[in-house]
Amino acid sequence: MCVTFNGIKNIFMETITKIKEVTESLSFDTEKFYKGNKSAGTRARKSAQELKALLQQLRGEILEESKK
């Protein structure tokens, strides 16, 4: 059983928090890339891949919860 926090289960909060962190990092590195920092582009691509995986994980968690 998951603990709820303001109506949202703890497991979802962890995933959503990670998504927010990666999104902020992606935004920051993308901005730096367009200002000419090539290595920021590599970090942005890595963050985008990580974000994709986290969103897929969240999708699975939501689907699992809806089946209960």
mmCIF file of the N, C-alpha and C atoms, coordinates in Angstrom:
data_MODEL
# 
_entry.id   MODEL 
# 
loop_
_atom_site.group_PDB 
_atom_site.id 
_atom_site.type_symbol 
_atom_site.label_atom_id 
_atom_site.label_alt_id 
_atom_site.label_comp_id 
_atom_site.label_asym_id 
_atom_site.label_entity_id 
_atom_site.label_seq_id 
_atom_site.pdbx_PDB_ins_code 
_atom_site.Cartn_x 
_atom_site.Cartn_y 
_atom_site.Cartn_z 
_atom_site.occupancy 
_atom_site.B_iso_or_equiv 
_atom_site.pdbx_formal_charge 
_atom_site.auth_seq_id 
_atom_site.auth_comp_id 
_atom_site.auth_asym_id 
_atom_site.auth_atom_id 
_atom_site.pdbx_PDB_model_num 
ATOM 1   N N  . MET A 1 1  ? 0.839  -1.176 0.000   1.00 0.00 ? 1  MET A N  1 
ATOM 2   C CA . MET A 1 1  ? 0.000  0.000  0.000   1.00 0.00 ? 1  MET A CA 1 
ATOM 3   C C  . MET A 1 1  ? 0.887  1.243  0.000   1.00 0.00 ? 1  MET A C  1 
ATOM 4   N N  . CYS A 1 2  ? 0.593  2.187  -0.874  1.00 0.00 ? 2  CYS A N  1 
ATOM 5   C CA . CYS A 1 2  ? 1.368  3.417  -0.970  1.00 0.00 ? 2  CYS A CA 1 
ATOM 6   C C  . CYS A 1 2  ? 0.768  4.481  -0.068  1.00 0.00 ? 2  CYS A C  1 
ATOM 7   N N  . VAL A 1 3  ? 1.630  5.303  0.473   1.00 0.00 ? 3  VAL A N  1 
ATOM 8   C CA . VAL A 1 3  ? 1.195  6.434  1.285   1.00 0.00 ? 3  VAL A CA 1 
ATOM 9   C C  . VAL A 1 3  ? 0.749  7.546  0.351   1.00 0.00 ? 3  VAL A C  1 
ATOM 10  N N  . THR A 1 4  ? -0.362 8.225  0.685   1.00 0.00 ? 4  THR A N  1 
ATOM 11  C CA . THR A 1 4  ? -0.820 9.315  -0.170  1.00 0.00 ? 4  THR A CA 1 
ATOM 12  C C  . THR A 1 4  ? -0.336 10.654 0.371   1.00 0.00 ? 4  THR A C  1 
ATOM 13  N N  . PHE A 1 5  ? -0.142 11.565 -0.517  1.00 0.00 ? 5  PHE A N  1 
ATOM 14  C CA . PHE A 1 5  ? 0.281  12.917 -0.177  1.00 0.00 ? 5  PHE A CA 1 
ATOM 15  C C  . PHE A 1 5  ? -0.568 13.865 -1.006  1.00 0.00 ? 5  PHE A C  1 
ATOM 16  N N  . ASN A 1 6  ? -1.469 14.566 -0.342  1.00 0.00 ? 6  ASN A N  1 
ATOM 17  C CA . ASN A 1 6  ? -2.402 15.460 -1.031  1.00 0.00 ? 6  ASN A CA 1 
ATOM 18  C C  . ASN A 1 6  ? -3.133 14.745 -2.167  1.00 0.00 ? 6  ASN A C  1 
ATOM 19  N N  . GLY A 1 7  ? -3.530 13.501 -1.921  1.00 0.00 ? 7  GLY A N  1 
ATOM 20  C CA . GLY A 1 7  ? -4.298 12.756 -2.905  1.00 0.00 ? 7  GLY A CA 1 
ATOM 21  C C  . GLY A 1 7  ? -3.466 12.051 -3.960  1.00 0.00 ? 7  GLY A C  1 
ATOM 22  N N  . ILE A 1 8  ? -2.176 12.253 -3.972  1.00 0.00 ? 8  ILE A N  1 
ATOM 23  C CA . ILE A 1 8  ? -1.329 11.609 -4.974  1.00 0.00 ? 8  ILE A CA 1 
ATOM 24  C C  . ILE A 1 8  ? -0.459 10.574 -4.266  1.00 0.00 ? 8  ILE A C  1 
ATOM 25  N N  . LYS A 1 9  ? -0.417 9.384  -4.797  1.00 0.00 ? 9  LYS A N  1 
ATOM 26  C CA . LYS A 1 9  ? 0.361  8.324  -4.160  1.00 0.00 ? 9  LYS A CA 1 
ATOM 27  C C  . LYS A 1 9  ? 1.850  8.633  -4.220  1.00 0.00 ? 9  LYS A C  1 
ATOM 28  N N  . ASN A 1 10 ? 2.542  8.179  -3.204  1.00 0.00 ? 10 ASN A N  1 
ATOM 29  C CA . ASN A 1 10 ? 3.977  8.437  -3.043  1.00 0.00 ? 10 ASN A CA 1 
ATOM 30  C C  . ASN A 1 10 ? 4.793  7.980  -4.247  1.00 0.00 ? 10 ASN A C  1 
ATOM 31  N N  . ILE A 1 11 ? 4.479  6.820  -4.805  1.00 0.00 ? 11 ILE A N  1 
ATOM 32  C CA . ILE A 1 11 ? 5.251  6.297  -5.932  1.00 0.00 ? 11 ILE A CA 1 
ATOM 33  C C  . ILE A 1 11 ? 5.137  7.220  -7.135  1.00 0.00 ? 11 ILE A C  1 
ATOM 34  N N  . PHE A 1 12 ? 3.946  7.806  -7.333  1.00 0.00 ? 12 PHE A N  1 
ATOM 35  C CA . PHE A 1 12 ? 3.773  8.738  -8.431  1.00 0.00 ? 12 PHE A CA 1 
ATOM 36  C C  . PHE A 1 12 ? 4.545  10.027 -8.173  1.00 0.00 ? 12 PHE A C  1 
ATOM 37  N N  . MET A 1 13 ? 4.565  10.466 -6.923  1.00 0.00 ? 13 MET A N  1 
ATOM 38  C CA . MET A 1 13 ? 5.275  11.701 -6.571  1.00 0.00 ? 13 MET A CA 1 
ATOM 39  C C  . MET A 1 13 ? 6.763  11.569 -6.875  1.00 0.00 ? 13 MET A C  1 
ATOM 40  N N  . GLU A 1 14 ? 7.332  10.414 -6.593  1.00 0.00 ? 14 GLU A N  1 
ATOM 41  C CA . GLU A 1 14 ? 8.758  10.203 -6.864  1.00 0.00 ? 14 GLU A CA 1 
ATOM 42  C C  . GLU A 1 14 ? 9.041  10.316 -8.361  1.00 0.00 ? 14 GLU A C  1 
ATOM 43  N N  . THR A 1 15 ? 8.211  9.661  -9.154  1.00 0.00 ? 15 THR A N  1 
ATOM 44  C CA . THR A 1 15 ? 8.404  9.693  -10.602 1.00 0.00 ? 15 THR A CA 1 
ATOM 45  C C  . THR A 1 15 ? 8.184  11.094 -11.144 1.00 0.00 ? 15 THR A C  1 
ATOM 46  N N  . ILE A 1 16 ? 7.147  11.763 -10.676 1.00 0.00 ? 16 ILE A N  1 
ATOM 47  C CA . ILE A 1 16 ? 6.859  13.115 -11.149 1.00 0.00 ? 16 ILE A CA 1 
ATOM 48  C C  . ILE A 1 16 ? 7.971  14.076 -10.749 1.00 0.00 ? 16 ILE A C  1 
ATOM 49  N N  . THR A 1 17 ? 8.526  13.920 -9.557  1.00 0.00 ? 17 THR A N  1 
ATOM 50  C CA . THR A 1 17 ? 9.637  14.761 -9.114  1.00 0.00 ? 17 THR A CA 1 
ATOM 51  C C  . THR A 1 17 ? 10.852 14.555 -10.015 1.00 0.00 ? 17 THR A C  1 
ATOM 52  N N  . LYS A 1 18 ? 11.143 13.305 -10.353 1.00 0.00 ? 18 LYS A N  1 
ATOM 53  C CA . LYS A 1 18 ? 12.265 13.021 -11.258 1.00 0.00 ? 18 LYS A CA 1 
ATOM 54  C C  . LYS A 1 18 ? 12.028 13.639 -12.629 1.00 0.00 ? 18 LYS A C  1 
ATOM 55  N N  . ILE A 1 19 ? 10.775 13.551 -13.117 1.00 0.00 ? 19 ILE A N  1 
ATOM 56  C CA . ILE A 1 19 ? 10.433 14.131 -14.419 1.00 0.00 ? 19 ILE A CA 1 
ATOM 57  C C  . ILE A 1 19 ? 10.659 15.640 -14.398 1.00 0.00 ? 19 ILE A C  1 
ATOM 58  N N  . LYS A 1 20 ? 10.252 16.287 -13.328 1.00 0.00 ? 20 LYS A N  1 
ATOM 59  C CA . LYS A 1 20 ? 10.449 17.740 -13.213 1.00 0.00 ? 20 LYS A CA 1 
ATOM 60  C C  . LYS A 1 20 ? 11.927 18.091 -13.220 1.00 0.00 ? 20 LYS A C  1 
ATOM 61  N N  . GLU A 1 21 ? 12.733 17.331 -12.476 1.00 0.00 ? 21 GLU A N  1 
ATOM 62  C CA . GLU A 1 21 ? 14.178 17.603 -12.409 1.00 0.00 ? 21 GLU A CA 1 
ATOM 63  C C  . GLU A 1 21 ? 14.840 17.441 -13.767 1.00 0.00 ? 21 GLU A C  1 
ATOM 64  N N  . VAL A 1 22 ? 14.502 16.365 -14.464 1.00 0.00 ? 22 VAL A N  1 
ATOM 65  C CA . VAL A 1 22 ? 15.106 16.106 -15.770 1.00 0.00 ? 22 VAL A CA 1 
ATOM 66  C C  . VAL A 1 22 ? 14.650 17.150 -16.786 1.00 0.00 ? 22 VAL A C  1 
ATOM 67  N N  . THR A 1 23 ? 13.390 17.565 -16.700 1.00 0.00 ? 23 THR A N  1 
ATOM 68  C CA . THR A 1 23 ? 12.874 18.590 -17.603 1.00 0.00 ? 23 THR A CA 1 
ATOM 69  C C  . THR A 1 23 ? 13.603 19.915 -17.408 1.00 0.00 ? 23 THR A C  1 
ATOM 70  N N  . GLU A 1 24 ? 13.851 20.277 -16.154 1.00 0.00 ? 24 GLU A N  1 
ATOM 71  C CA . GLU A 1 24 ? 14.592 21.505 -15.878 1.00 0.00 ? 24 GLU A CA 1 
ATOM 72  C C  . GLU A 1 24 ? 16.011 21.422 -16.428 1.00 0.00 ? 24 GLU A C  1 
ATOM 73  N N  . SER A 1 25 ? 16.638 20.278 -16.240 1.00 0.00 ? 25 SER A N  1 
ATOM 74  C CA . SER A 1 25 ? 17.994 20.070 -16.749 1.00 0.00 ? 25 SER A CA 1 
ATOM 75  C C  . SER A 1 25 ? 18.009 20.145 -18.275 1.00 0.00 ? 25 SER A C  1 
ATOM 76  N N  . LEU A 1 26 ? 17.027 19.530 -18.898 1.00 0.00 ? 26 LEU A N  1 
ATOM 77  C CA . LEU A 1 26 ? 16.915 19.547 -20.355 1.00 0.00 ? 26 LEU A CA 1 
ATOM 78  C C  . LEU A 1 26 ? 16.753 20.975 -20.863 1.00 0.00 ? 26 LEU A C  1 
ATOM 79  N N  . SER A 1 27 ? 15.910 21.735 -20.212 1.00 0.00 ? 27 SER A N  1 
ATOM 80  C CA . SER A 1 27 ? 15.678 23.125 -20.596 1.00 0.00 ? 27 SER A CA 1 
ATOM 81  C C  . SER A 1 27 ? 16.963 23.947 -20.476 1.00 0.00 ? 27 SER A C  1 
ATOM 82  N N  . PHE A 1 28 ? 17.651 23.789 -19.367 1.00 0.00 ? 28 PHE A N  1 
ATOM 83  C CA . PHE A 1 28 ? 18.895 24.513 -19.116 1.00 0.00 ? 28 PHE A CA 1 
ATOM 84  C C  . PHE A 1 28 ? 19.956 24.174 -20.166 1.00 0.00 ? 28 PHE A C  1 
ATOM 85  N N  . ASP A 1 29 ? 20.158 22.874 -20.415 1.00 0.00 ? 29 ASP A N  1 
ATOM 86  C CA . ASP A 1 29 ? 21.188 22.458 -21.364 1.00 0.00 ? 29 ASP A CA 1 
ATOM 87  C C  . ASP A 1 29 ? 20.821 22.816 -22.804 1.00 0.00 ? 29 ASP A C  1 
ATOM 88  N N  . THR A 1 30 ? 19.540 22.771 -23.143 1.00 0.00 ? 30 THR A N  1 
ATOM 89  C CA . THR A 1 30 ? 19.120 23.147 -24.488 1.00 0.00 ? 30 THR A CA 1 
ATOM 90  C C  . THR A 1 30 ? 19.394 24.625 -24.736 1.00 0.00 ? 30 THR A C  1 
ATOM 91  N N  . GLU A 1 31 ? 19.108 25.430 -23.737 1.00 0.00 ? 31 GLU A N  1 
ATOM 92  C CA . GLU A 1 31 ? 19.378 26.862 -23.837 1.00 0.00 ? 31 GLU A CA 1 
ATOM 93  C C  . GLU A 1 31 ? 20.875 27.116 -24.053 1.00 0.00 ? 31 GLU A C  1 
ATOM 94  N N  . LYS A 1 32 ? 21.704 26.420 -23.274 1.00 0.00 ? 32 LYS A N  1 
ATOM 95  C CA . LYS A 1 32 ? 23.151 26.576 -23.412 1.00 0.00 ? 32 LYS A CA 1 
ATOM 96  C C  . LYS A 1 32 ? 23.625 26.099 -24.785 1.00 0.00 ? 32 LYS A C  1 
ATOM 97  N N  . PHE A 1 33 ? 23.019 25.018 -25.292 1.00 0.00 ? 33 PHE A N  1 
ATOM 98  C CA . PHE A 1 33 ? 23.403 24.491 -26.603 1.00 0.00 ? 33 PHE A CA 1 
ATOM 99  C C  . PHE A 1 33 ? 23.153 25.527 -27.693 1.00 0.00 ? 33 PHE A C  1 
ATOM 100 N N  . TYR A 1 34 ? 21.986 26.162 -27.645 1.00 0.00 ? 34 TYR A N  1 
ATOM 101 C CA . TYR A 1 34 ? 21.659 27.147 -28.677 1.00 0.00 ? 34 TYR A CA 1 
ATOM 102 C C  . TYR A 1 34 ? 22.470 28.431 -28.547 1.00 0.00 ? 34 TYR A C  1 
ATOM 103 N N  . LYS A 1 35 ? 23.172 28.573 -27.441 1.00 0.00 ? 35 LYS A N  1 
ATOM 104 C CA . LYS A 1 35 ? 24.091 29.704 -27.283 1.00 0.00 ? 35 LYS A CA 1 
ATOM 105 C C  . LYS A 1 35 ? 25.501 29.333 -27.733 1.00 0.00 ? 35 LYS A C  1 
ATOM 106 N N  . GLY A 1 36 ? 25.675 28.079 -28.202 1.00 0.00 ? 36 GLY A N  1 
ATOM 107 C CA . GLY A 1 36 ? 26.947 27.678 -28.770 1.00 0.00 ? 36 GLY A CA 1 
ATOM 108 C C  . GLY A 1 36 ? 27.724 26.629 -28.004 1.00 0.00 ? 36 GLY A C  1 
ATOM 109 N N  . ASN A 1 37 ? 27.220 26.151 -26.888 1.00 0.00 ? 37 ASN A N  1 
ATOM 110 C CA . ASN A 1 37 ? 27.921 25.149 -26.084 1.00 0.00 ? 37 ASN A CA 1 
ATOM 111 C C  . ASN A 1 37 ? 27.578 23.756 -26.608 1.00 0.00 ? 37 ASN A C  1 
ATOM 112 N N  . LYS A 1 38 ? 28.499 23.163 -27.361 1.00 0.00 ? 38 LYS A N  1 
ATOM 113 C CA . LYS A 1 38 ? 28.253 21.863 -28.002 1.00 0.00 ? 38 LYS A CA 1 
ATOM 114 C C  . LYS A 1 38 ? 28.075 20.728 -26.999 1.00 0.00 ? 38 LYS A C  1 
ATOM 115 N N  . SER A 1 39 ? 28.819 20.738 -25.897 1.00 0.00 ? 39 SER A N  1 
ATOM 116 C CA . SER A 1 39 ? 28.706 19.658 -24.917 1.00 0.00 ? 39 SER A CA 1 
ATOM 117 C C  . SER A 1 39 ? 27.348 19.693 -24.214 1.00 0.00 ? 39 SER A C  1 
ATOM 118 N N  . ALA A 1 40 ? 26.724 20.857 -24.150 1.00 0.00 ? 40 ALA A N  1 
ATOM 119 C CA . ALA A 1 40 ? 25.382 20.957 -23.567 1.00 0.00 ? 40 ALA A CA 1 
ATOM 120 C C  . ALA A 1 40 ? 24.379 20.206 -24.440 1.00 0.00 ? 40 ALA A C  1 
ATOM 121 N N  . GLY A 1 41 ? 24.633 20.145 -25.731 1.00 0.00 ? 41 GLY A N  1 
ATOM 122 C CA . GLY A 1 41 ? 23.780 19.378 -26.638 1.00 0.00 ? 41 GLY A CA 1 
ATOM 123 C C  . GLY A 1 41 ? 23.807 17.901 -26.309 1.00 0.00 ? 41 GLY A C  1 
ATOM 124 N N  . THR A 1 42 ? 24.977 17.386 -25.969 1.00 0.00 ? 42 THR A N  1 
ATOM 125 C CA . THR A 1 42 ? 25.104 15.979 -25.574 1.00 0.00 ? 42 THR A CA 1 
ATOM 126 C C  . THR A 1 42 ? 24.328 15.721 -24.293 1.00 0.00 ? 42 THR A C  1 
ATOM 127 N N  . ARG A 1 43 ? 24.466 16.623 -23.332 1.00 0.00 ? 43 ARG A N  1 
ATOM 128 C CA . ARG A 1 43 ? 23.722 16.475 -22.072 1.00 0.00 ? 43 ARG A CA 1 
ATOM 129 C C  . ARG A 1 43 ? 22.221 16.577 -22.308 1.00 0.00 ? 43 ARG A C  1 
ATOM 130 N N  . ALA A 1 44 ? 21.802 17.458 -23.216 1.00 0.00 ? 44 ALA A N  1 
ATOM 131 C CA . ALA A 1 44 ? 20.379 17.620 -23.521 1.00 0.00 ? 44 ALA A CA 1 
ATOM 132 C C  . ALA A 1 44 ? 19.814 16.350 -24.148 1.00 0.00 ? 44 ALA A C  1 
ATOM 133 N N  . ARG A 1 45 ? 20.564 15.742 -25.046 1.00 0.00 ? 45 ARG A N  1 
ATOM 134 C CA . ARG A 1 45 ? 20.103 14.487 -25.661 1.00 0.00 ? 45 ARG A CA 1 
ATOM 135 C C  . ARG A 1 45 ? 19.986 13.386 -24.618 1.00 0.00 ? 45 ARG A C  1 
ATOM 136 N N  . LYS A 1 46 ? 20.944 13.328 -23.708 1.00 0.00 ? 46 LYS A N  1 
ATOM 137 C CA . LYS A 1 46 ? 20.900 12.330 -22.636 1.00 0.00 ? 46 LYS A CA 1 
ATOM 138 C C  . LYS A 1 46 ? 19.677 12.569 -21.746 1.00 0.00 ? 46 LYS A C  1 
ATOM 139 N N  . SER A 1 47 ? 19.419 13.819 -21.408 1.00 0.00 ? 47 SER A N  1 
ATOM 140 C CA . SER A 1 47 ? 18.254 14.151 -20.582 1.00 0.00 ? 47 SER A CA 1 
ATOM 141 C C  . SER A 1 47 ? 16.957 13.811 -21.303 1.00 0.00 ? 47 SER A C  1 
ATOM 142 N N  . ALA A 1 48 ? 16.909 14.061 -22.603 1.00 0.00 ? 48 ALA A N  1 
ATOM 143 C CA . ALA A 1 48 ? 15.712 13.745 -23.384 1.00 0.00 ? 48 ALA A CA 1 
ATOM 144 C C  . ALA A 1 48 ? 15.446 12.243 -23.377 1.00 0.00 ? 48 ALA A C  1 
ATOM 145 N N  . GLN A 1 49 ? 16.487 11.456 -23.479 1.00 0.00 ? 49 GLN A N  1 
ATOM 146 C CA . GLN A 1 49 ? 16.336 9.994  -23.445 1.00 0.00 ? 49 GLN A CA 1 
ATOM 147 C C  . GLN A 1 49 ? 15.863 9.543  -22.071 1.00 0.00 ? 49 GLN A C  1 
ATOM 148 N N  . GLU A 1 50 ? 16.421 10.137 -21.021 1.00 0.00 ? 50 GLU A N  1 
ATOM 149 C CA . GLU A 1 50 ? 16.026 9.806  -19.658 1.00 0.00 ? 50 GLU A CA 1 
ATOM 150 C C  . GLU A 1 50 ? 14.565 10.209 -19.408 1.00 0.00 ? 50 GLU A C  1 
ATOM 151 N N  . LEU A 1 51 ? 14.187 11.361 -19.939 1.00 0.00 ? 51 LEU A N  1 
ATOM 152 C CA . LEU A 1 51 ? 12.815 11.838 -19.791 1.00 0.00 ? 51 LEU A CA 1 
ATOM 153 C C  . LEU A 1 51 ? 11.839 10.886 -20.479 1.00 0.00 ? 51 LEU A C  1 
ATOM 154 N N  . LYS A 1 52 ? 12.208 10.407 -21.632 1.00 0.00 ? 52 LYS A N  1 
ATOM 155 C CA . LYS A 1 52 ? 11.376 9.449  -22.361 1.00 0.00 ? 52 LYS A CA 1 
ATOM 156 C C  . LYS A 1 52 ? 11.133 8.200  -21.511 1.00 0.00 ? 52 LYS A C  1 
ATOM 157 N N  . ALA A 1 53 ? 12.183 7.695  -20.886 1.00 0.00 ? 53 ALA A N  1 
ATOM 158 C CA . ALA A 1 53 ? 12.063 6.501  -20.043 1.00 0.00 ? 53 ALA A CA 1 
ATOM 159 C C  . ALA A 1 53 ? 11.195 6.769  -18.813 1.00 0.00 ? 53 ALA A C  1 
ATOM 160 N N  . LEU A 1 54 ? 11.367 7.933  -18.208 1.00 0.00 ? 54 LEU A N  1 
ATOM 161 C CA . LEU A 1 54 ? 10.574 8.273  -17.025 1.00 0.00 ? 54 LEU A CA 1 
ATOM 162 C C  . LEU A 1 54 ? 9.093  8.421  -17.369 1.00 0.00 ? 54 LEU A C  1 
ATOM 163 N N  . LEU A 1 55 ? 8.806  9.019  -18.514 1.00 0.00 ? 55 LEU A N  1 
ATOM 164 C CA . LEU A 1 55 ? 7.417  9.166  -18.934 1.00 0.00 ? 55 LEU A CA 1 
ATOM 165 C C  . LEU A 1 55 ? 6.783  7.807  -19.219 1.00 0.00 ? 55 LEU A C  1 
ATOM 166 N N  . GLN A 1 56 ? 7.550  6.907  -19.790 1.00 0.00 ? 56 GLN A N  1 
ATOM 167 C CA . GLN A 1 56 ? 7.055  5.547  -20.030 1.00 0.00 ? 56 GLN A CA 1 
ATOM 168 C C  . GLN A 1 56 ? 6.801  4.846  -18.701 1.00 0.00 ? 56 GLN A C  1 
ATOM 169 N N  . GLN A 1 57 ? 7.673  5.057  -17.737 1.00 0.00 ? 57 GLN A N  1 
ATOM 170 C CA . GLN A 1 57 ? 7.507  4.479  -16.404 1.00 0.00 ? 57 GLN A CA 1 
ATOM 171 C C  . GLN A 1 57 ? 6.233  5.018  -15.752 1.00 0.00 ? 57 GLN A C  1 
ATOM 172 N N  . LEU A 1 58 ? 6.017  6.319  -15.845 1.00 0.00 ? 58 LEU A N  1 
ATOM 173 C CA . LEU A 1 58 ? 4.821  6.936  -15.270 1.00 0.00 ? 58 LEU A CA 1 
ATOM 174 C C  . LEU A 1 58 ? 3.569  6.382  -15.936 1.00 0.00 ? 58 LEU A C  1 
ATOM 175 N N  . ARG A 1 59 ? 3.630  6.214  -17.236 1.00 0.00 ? 59 ARG A N  1 
ATOM 176 C CA . ARG A 1 59 ? 2.499  5.655  -17.968 1.00 0.00 ? 59 ARG A CA 1 
ATOM 177 C C  . ARG A 1 59 ? 2.159  4.262  -17.434 1.00 0.00 ? 59 ARG A C  1 
ATOM 178 N N  . GLY A 1 60 ? 3.176  3.452  -17.199 1.00 0.00 ? 60 GLY A N  1 
ATOM 179 C CA . GLY A 1 60 ? 2.973  2.109  -16.658 1.00 0.00 ? 60 GLY A CA 1 
ATOM 180 C C  . GLY A 1 60 ? 2.393  2.143  -15.253 1.00 0.00 ? 60 GLY A C  1 
ATOM 181 N N  . GLU A 1 61 ? 2.883  3.065  -14.424 1.00 0.00 ? 61 GLU A N  1 
ATOM 182 C CA . GLU A 1 61 ? 2.378  3.185  -13.058 1.00 0.00 ? 61 GLU A CA 1 
ATOM 183 C C  . GLU A 1 61 ? 0.910  3.586  -13.058 1.00 0.00 ? 61 GLU A C  1 
ATOM 184 N N  . ILE A 1 62 ? 0.546  4.509  -13.942 1.00 0.00 ? 62 ILE A N  1 
ATOM 185 C CA . ILE A 1 62 ? -0.844 4.946  -14.025 1.00 0.00 ? 62 ILE A CA 1 
ATOM 186 C C  . ILE A 1 62 ? -1.729 3.801  -14.514 1.00 0.00 ? 62 ILE A C  1 
ATOM 187 N N  . LEU A 1 63 ? -1.266 3.085  -15.502 1.00 0.00 ? 63 LEU A N  1 
ATOM 188 C CA . LEU A 1 63 ? -2.031 1.956  -16.038 1.00 0.00 ? 63 LEU A CA 1 
ATOM 189 C C  . LEU A 1 63 ? -2.229 0.881  -14.963 1.00 0.00 ? 63 LEU A C  1 
ATOM 190 N N  . GLU A 1 64 ? -1.164 0.581  -14.240 1.00 0.00 ? 64 GLU A N  1 
ATOM 191 C CA . GLU A 1 64 ? -1.238 -0.410 -13.172 1.00 0.00 ? 64 GLU A CA 1 
ATOM 192 C C  . GLU A 1 64 ? -2.242 0.004  -12.101 1.00 0.00 ? 64 GLU A C  1 
ATOM 193 N N  . GLU A 1 65 ? -2.205 1.282  -11.723 1.00 0.00 ? 65 GLU A N  1 
ATOM 194 C CA . GLU A 1 65 ? -3.110 1.791  -10.704 1.00 0.00 ? 65 GLU A CA 1 
ATOM 195 C C  . GLU A 1 65 ? -4.560 1.775  -11.183 1.00 0.00 ? 65 GLU A C  1 
ATOM 196 N N  . SER A 1 66 ? -4.763 2.053  -12.448 1.00 0.00 ? 66 SER A N  1 
ATOM 197 C CA . SER A 1 66 ? -6.136 2.074  -12.972 1.00 0.00 ? 66 SER A CA 1 
ATOM 198 C C  . SER A 1 66 ? -6.749 0.683  -13.052 1.00 0.00 ? 66 SER A C  1 
ATOM 199 N N  . LYS A 1 67 ? -5.924 -0.351 -13.077 1.00 0.00 ? 67 LYS A N  1 
ATOM 200 C CA . LYS A 1 67 ? -6.413 -1.724 -13.126 1.00 0.00 ? 67 LYS A CA 1 
ATOM 201 C C  . LYS A 1 67 ? -6.845 -2.237 -11.774 1.00 0.00 ? 67 LYS A C  1 
ATOM 202 N N  . LYS A 1 68 ? -6.492 -1.523 -10.702 1.00 0.00 ? 68 LYS A N  1 
ATOM 203 C CA . LYS A 1 68 ? -6.836 -1.969 -9.340  1.00 0.00 ? 68 LYS A CA 1 
ATOM 204 C C  . LYS A 1 68 ? -8.293 -1.735 -9.051  1.00 0.00 ? 68 LYS A C  1 
# 
